[in-house]
Amino acid sequence: MAAAGQSEGDLLHTVASDHMSPARLQAGWSLLWFASAVLAGMVLAQLLYRLDRVPFGFENWRPVLYAYVFWAIALCVSQVMVRGEQGKRALFVLPAVLFVVSMVVFPILFGLYMSFMDWNLASPDGPKFNGLDNVRQMLGDPFYWNALKNMVYYVAAVMVEYAIAFGLALMLNTQVRARKFFRVAFLLPLMLSPVAVSWMIGKSMLEVRFGPLANLARLLGWDNPAFFSTPEIARLTIMVMDAWTFIPFMMVMILAGLQALPKEVQEAAKIDGATPWQGFWQVTFPLMLPVSISAVVIRIIFKLKLADIIINVTSGGPGGATDSVTSFIFREYRDRSNVGYGTLLAMVYLIVIIIFVTALLKVAGRWTRQFNQEGAG
Amino acid sequence: MSVETAQIFVDAEADLGYRTKWYTKRALIYGGLIFWAFICLFPIYWTVTTSFKIAPDVMQGSLIPWVDFTPRWRGWRSLGLSPETIFQTSTVREEFLKRFMNSVVISLSASMLAVILGSLAAYGLSRFSYRFGFMKNSDISFFFLSQLILPPVALALPFLVLYKELDLLDSRVGIILLYTLMVLPLVVWIMRDQFKAIPVELEEAALVDGLSIWGAFTQIVLPIALPGMVAAFILSLVLSWNEYFFAALLTSTDAKTLPVMVASQTGSQGINWWSMAALSGAAIAPLVVIGIVLERYIIKGMAAGAGK
């Protein structure tokens, strides 16, 4: 961080005679202006055509997309022509920035516009501005609030996953034979597509009549194992299935952290007469705190996107008990093709997530710093 | 017991206890590991065996082939992939292969594109200082990484409308662009770590020898960073192969991917357990192979996150 100060130079210095001939400068600028003019002209023409101001135009916006791509390439080329060595450096980051801006910033802004529309894709009417009607509908939509509440449960389940993942990582970190086999076996659930997992576990193994898990449950004394009939059990089942897929992810991160720990500290604790239990809670666990925090935070971020399993196994049932926000909006769109309302819900969710994750990162950052100070002091 | 016959070195009571404790500890650890390995592997085993069952075997919940039931090719025949149907024309198989190829093309191109864009950006950010308006290097990095928290649902409906206008609905290109966007933050994250670990002196030497910065990047840095790029590529591949949400919304006939095909089978006409099992098995098989063969890289990629 200290290196990233105000006047900091590049990490990699280059010496180049940056003498650009006027002709080159002029060519660079005129290329950029030309491309911009083409893009602006195309956008304007297409807009006018869409608003029925001019009689001719393209059938869709695809040609405008080509114009945008042309403009992006022209921008990159002109950077090199105008700014020489500096431009060549900008070329490293520029493509990715352009890509993300056009794929995220623009759609999000467009989404904000959509949120205040009555826009049913199935009806031929097209979008109609309806002010705050969508917001009012959202405030009175019990299913949306229910889905948000479910997300709280789902996120809380991360702590259980974390405990299991930590346990597994500790076991893998000991001297065991066939460690490679165990690592691969533990990793496999993460590789499987959630849709296949939904089918394999959710539909097939949990099948009430003959699924092996239902049989096992009967063997253990649960007379009528129904995994998706009561809200609590259904939610729990979804949590377990999602945990099954993602525990390997946390486990790998924690294992990497464990293996990077200095061995001396743990041995010193042992020599000082600490029992393994004390050694874990007073040495290993505090040392692992930064890694743990980042593993949990990343896992929570992934958890907030939870949808595939729910869509495919319960479609939110029974009575919305297993709905996540994503699966709810998915169904809302599938059933009513109302993109305006769905987008508003998604935008509100996005804002909630941004606030929540920012707060989470703040708290996590403070914990880590506190820990570092304690470690230093 | 006389003193003479006693052993000179006697295991003290405490030491004996220690050894049994050691053995119980080992047994517990192995027990735990084997138990969890069973939990991880059983669903895969169940899927594979179910694809060889016929209706009565499924209904009885048979578990072990040749003991509980006789394996048949029923499930694979319904996909057109059993030995006797493999050389005949089969519409189901063509459908399956089409989806399979869609998944292959889409996930490979998206990962490729993401690794190229992400590596370039990560290298630039780790070596030079930029300034786009008010944004400096750390802001640009944060801008890339913050895409990670963006829920797909916030983008899905706007993209549905935009893609409709752009005539990109149900096209491979559209899905490839979205998947690239989805995995780009991960690639930037992994590659930033990689490039930070490479000493700048290497490139300085290359520059002195007369290479340009792009020459130094492609000829000196890239070969060293290759393992990291492979890790990023594999992780991207896994994520985009498995993606369902965008594919379900934005594709219908031409660009439909394998997960969408698997999902669309479940509802219709009761459930053919055997053919569903065969289909799921075929859908997960490539990734199981990748997981077994390239486990090293996947772990490397994910462990990059633990460092920060």
Interface residues (C-beta under 8 A of the other chain):
Chain A: A4 E8 G9 D10 L11 L12 H13 T14 V15 E59 N60 W61 R62 L65 E85 K88 R89 A90 L91 F92 V93 P95 A96 V97 F99 V100 M103 V104 P107 I108 F110 G111 M114 W119 L121 G167 L168 M171 L172 T174 V176 K180 F181 F182 R183 V184 A185 F186 L187 L188 P189 L190 M191 L192 S193 P194 V195 A196 V197 S198 W199 M200 I201 K203 S204 M205 R209 F210 G211 P212 N215 W244 P248 F249 V252 M253 I254 L255 A256 G257 A260 V291 S294 A295 I298 I301 L304 K305 A307 D308 I311 N312 V325 T326 I329 F330 Y333 V339 G342 T343 A346 M347 Y349 L350 I353 I354 V357
Chain B: I29 Y30 G32 L33 W36 A37 I39 C40 L41 F42 P43 I44 W46 T47 T50 V58 M59 Q60 G61 L63 L117 G118 L120 A121 Y123 G124 L125 S126 R127 F128 S129 Y130 F132 K136 N137 S138 I140 F143 F144 Q147 L148 I149 L150 P151 P152 V153 A154 L155 A156 L157 P158 F159 L160 V161 L162 K164 E165 L166 D167 L168 L177 L178 T180 L181 L184 V188 V200 E203 E204 L207 S212 I213 W214 F217 V238 W241 N242 Y244 F245 A248 L249 L258 P259 V260 V262 A263 T266 I271 W273 M276 A277 S280 A283 I284 L287 V288 I290 G291 I292 E295 I298 I299 M302 A303 G305 A306 G307 K308
